[in-house]
Amino acid sequence: MDTDQVSGRWDANKGACPTRQVLGRIGDTWTMLIISTLEREGTLRSGQLKASIEGITQKMLTQTLRHLERDGVVRREVIPTVPTTVTYTLTPLGQSLGAAVATMRTWAYDHMDEIVAARNDYDTRD
């Protein structure tokens, strides 16, 4: 854990802590969108994922999928066809994370009007 057990404050010098690494990974925009898409659509090929996630580049998609596969969140399956077919599916670990992502997505939808109003208020201050 990278928090002080007494004060509860984050220690900036413990960047290698697994907790911090996991939070960094799951808090990433592309990670959340990939997990949401796979949760909603099920198993997909890379091209299908790219088409479903507006703005993601092939490089970011590939990098994020590799990280998620390494973390055990996504399973990559290579199917021996011509040309080779590669699919991505959420693992049980990924499905459990998908539930948390869905909760965050619902919160964002439920509070978007309040957030937009707060931003407008902030931006118009003198």
C-alpha positions in Angstrom: 0.0 0.0 0.0 1.4 3.4 -0.8 -0.5 5.3 1.9 0.7 6.0 5.4 -1.3 3.7 7.6 -1.6 6.4 10.3 -2.3 9.5 8.3 -3.9 7.9 5.3 -1.9 10.3 3.0 -0.4 9.1 -0.3 3.3 8.8 -0.5 4.6 10.3 -3.8 7.8 8.4 -3.4 6.1 5.0 -3.7 5.2 5.1 -7.4 6.1 1.5 -7.9 3.4 0.4 -5.4 1.0 -2.1 -7.1 -2.0 -0.2 -5.7 -0.9 3.0 -7.5 -0.1 1.1 -10.7 -3.6 -0.6 -10.7 -5.3 2.7 -10.0 -3.3 4.4 -12.8 -4.3 1.6 -15.2 -8.0 1.5 -14.5 -8.3 5.3 -14.3 -7.0 5.6 -17.9 -9.6 6.8 -20.4 -8.8 4.2 -23.0 -8.9 1.4 -20.4 -12.3 2.4 -19.2 -13.7 2.7 -22.8 -12.2 -0.7 -23.8 -13.6 -2.4 -20.8 -17.0 -0.8 -21.3 -17.1 -1.8 -24.9 -16.1 -5.4 -24.3 -18.6 -5.6 -21.4 -21.4 -4.3 -23.7 -20.4 -6.1 -26.9 -18.6 -9.3 -25.7 -15.7 -10.8 -27.7 -14.4 -8.4 -30.4 -11.6 -8.2 -32.9 -9.2 -5.3 -32.7 -10.8 -3.5 -35.7 -14.2 -3.8 -34.1 -12.9 -2.3 -30.9 -11.2 0.5 -32.8 -14.4 1.3 -34.7 -16.5 1.3 -31.5 -14.2 3.7 -29.6 -14.2 7.1 -31.1 -10.8 8.8 -31.2 -8.6 5.9 -30.2 -5.5 5.4 -32.4 -4.3 2.0 -33.4 -1.2 2.5 -31.3 -3.1 3.4 -28.1 -5.5 0.5 -28.7 -2.7 -2.0 -29.1 -0.8 -0.6 -26.1 -3.8 -0.6 -23.8 -4.9 -4.1 -24.9 -1.4 -5.4 -24.1 -1.4 -3.8 -20.7 -4.9 -5.2 -19.9 -3.8 -8.7 -21.1 -0.7 -8.5 -18.9 -2.9 -7.5 -15.9 -5.2 -10.4 -16.5 -8.2 -8.2 -17.4 -8.5 -9.1 -21.1 -7.9 -12.5 -22.8 -6.3 -12.4 -26.2 -7.1 -15.4 -28.5 -5.3 -16.0 -31.7 -7.4 -18.1 -34.2 -5.5 -19.8 -36.9 -7.3 -18.6 -40.0 -6.0 -16.9 -43.2 -5.5 -14.1 -42.3 -5.0 -14.8 -38.6 -7.9 -13.6 -36.4 -7.3 -12.2 -33.0 -10.1 -11.6 -30.5 -10.3 -9.9 -27.1 -12.6 -10.9 -24.3 -12.9 -9.8 -20.7 -11.7 -12.4 -18.2 -13.6 -12.9 -15.0 -11.3 -10.3 -13.4 -12.1 -8.0 -16.2 -15.8 -8.6 -15.8 -15.6 -7.7 -12.1 -13.8 -4.5 -13.1 -16.5 -3.9 -15.7 -19.0 -3.7 -12.9 -17.0 -1.0 -11.2 -16.6 0.9 -14.5 -20.3 0.7 -15.1 -21.0 2.2 -11.7 -18.6 5.1 -12.5 -20.2 5.6 -16.0 -23.7 5.7 -14.3 -22.5 8.3 -11.8 -21.0 10.4 -14.7 -24.3 10.3 -16.6 -26.3 11.1 -13.5 -24.2 14.1 -12.6 -23.2 15.5 -16.0 -25.6 18.5 -15.8 -24.2 19.4 -12.4 -20.6 19.1 -13.6 -21.3 21.2 -16.7 -23.0 23.9 -14.5 -20.1 23.9 -12.1 -17.6 24.3 -15.0 -19.6 27.1 -16.5 -19.7 28.8 -13.1 -16.0 28.4 -12.6 -15.1 29.6 -16.1 -17.2 32.8 -15.7 -15.6 33.9 -12.4 -13.6 37.1 -12.4 
